[in-house]
Amino acid sequence: MAEENQVQEIEDDPIEVRKAKRAAMIEAGENPYGHAFDYSHHSADIEAAYSQLEDGESTEDAVQMCGRIIAKRVQGKVSFLTMRDSSGEIQLFCRINALGEDAYAQLKDLDVGDWIGVWGTVMKTRRGQLSVAVERFELLSKSLRPLPEKFHGLADKEIRYRQRYVDLIANPEVKEVFEKRSKIVSAIRRYMEDELGYYEVETPFLQSIMGGANAKPFVTHLNALDRDYYLRIATELPLKRLLVGGFERVYELGRIFRNEGMDQTHNPEFTTMEAYCAFSDLEGMMQLAEGVIQAAAMAACGTLQVPYQDQVINLEGPWPRKTMIELATEGAGEDVSFDRSLEDLRAIAKRVGVEVEEQWGKGKLISEIFEETCESKLIQPIFVTDHPLEISPLAKKKPEDPNITDRFELYICGHEYGNAFNELNDPIDQSERFHAQVAAKDYDDEAMGYDADYIRALEYGMPPAGGIGIGIDRLVMLLTNSDSIRDVLLFPLMREEA
């Protein structure tokens, strides 16, 4: 009785049934995990070359193809399999007369999800379905887990993000997002190198001093030196050292790590492009931003009129510019500037919903008022210029107003897409700002450290330069009409499974 129950449990569990098939194959001396397969065509090739066949027409054209079985229908001595490869799907027309009884029995025993290779000829069924008439097949990889039922069983986004491999099987349109992402990154590289003459470089992930941005770092321990290091929060300072060394145009497409929150537009690890150009300025960086994003849009969408959620984003340039103070004043409905007292700015900030911290100066308050009242309303591309010095420790001061820096942020759809400076190249000024950042660590755990080597590099002389960082993940979200950053990351960070 116990043995009968055990058999019944196996029959009721599809994974155990498949494991039993695998075991039987191995016992019979067969390999359920195959070998390389020399295919001649993808399904899209067959569609392109043979779509004009008449219904019921057969050819003698031999093909070798491979892919995953995603549907199976057995009708006595004839079976129909749908096989998916990297380019699409093709029907397999399988007859006992063509395969022989033993091979046909093995084919009927295949499971949805198995990978197979087939040899056959191209035909079109009497119902007009382009197919391959299978003459021989072999199992390339046995699937032990059933696919989501009828391919509509994977709607849960948590599961989709956690098990991206199944998401890609069950929701083929997901693959298109990541194909577009690849095109976007390739287009950026082509534009930067072929059009603008930049060199792509690589800088360290492990840094002894956190710098280049205001952010919380991840900390790791290097056993060889018995000391802690930070995963980089930006690539800025190493890249600018290269300008000191004589590179004129450098950029890096790199992974960045910030130990901060996760939401629709933030992931603790993300991708940026940072670029630095000697003898350039903010104007040059605006032109670069427009050019890079337009090149990416054309590669991914074929147009500069990009649909995003319920609106169309016009990426044709030139994009408008407004100062942060102008926008904050509009958003608050009264003057928001350095002419106001600290008490006035605090009162305005509180009125518009900002939780004010005692240590903030005028510059930080202006920035917070802008973010609270304006950011979400900046839908079409706009350069927000003239950021306060207090929030811009690496940008040059404006000669006419030392409270303001030569800096812009690019906003689209209510989010920041790019951040650019006229780069600070005065080592004395930079040293003073680093000291101010160190002092701020008492109340700001995102403040930068003092990078003595970077100051030493500036003392050798860095040419005037423009620099920019562009968020690649948000750009991909825009160009693939995705409303969450997790939709454009193949493997987003997830909480542990319960």
Buried (B, 14 or more C-beta within 10 A) or exposed (E): EEEEEEEEEBEEEEEBBBBEBBEEBEEEEEEBEBEEBEBEBBBBBBBEBBEEBEEEEBEEBEBBBBBBBBBBEEEEEBBBBBBBBEBBBBBBBBEBEBBEEEBBEBBEEBBBBBBBBBBBBBBBBEEEBBBBBBBEBBBBBBBBEBBBEEBEEBEEEEBBBBBBEBBBBBBBEBEEBBEBBEBBBEBBBEBBBEEBEBEBBEBEBEBBBBBBBBBBBBEEEEEEEEEEBBBBBBBBBBBBBBBBEEBBBBBBBBBBBBBBEBEEBBBBBBBBBBBBBBEBBBEBBBBBBBBBBBBBBBBBBEEBEBEBEEEEBEBEBEBEBBBBBBBBBBBBEEEBBBEBEEEBBBEBBEEBEBEBEEEBBBBBBBBBBBBBBBBEEBBBBBBBBBBBBBBBBBBBBBEEEEBBBBBBBBBBBEBBBBBBBBBBBEBEEBBEBBEBBEEBEEEBEBBBBBBEEBBEBBEEEBBBBBBBBBBBBBBBBBBBBBEBBBBBBBEBEEEEEE
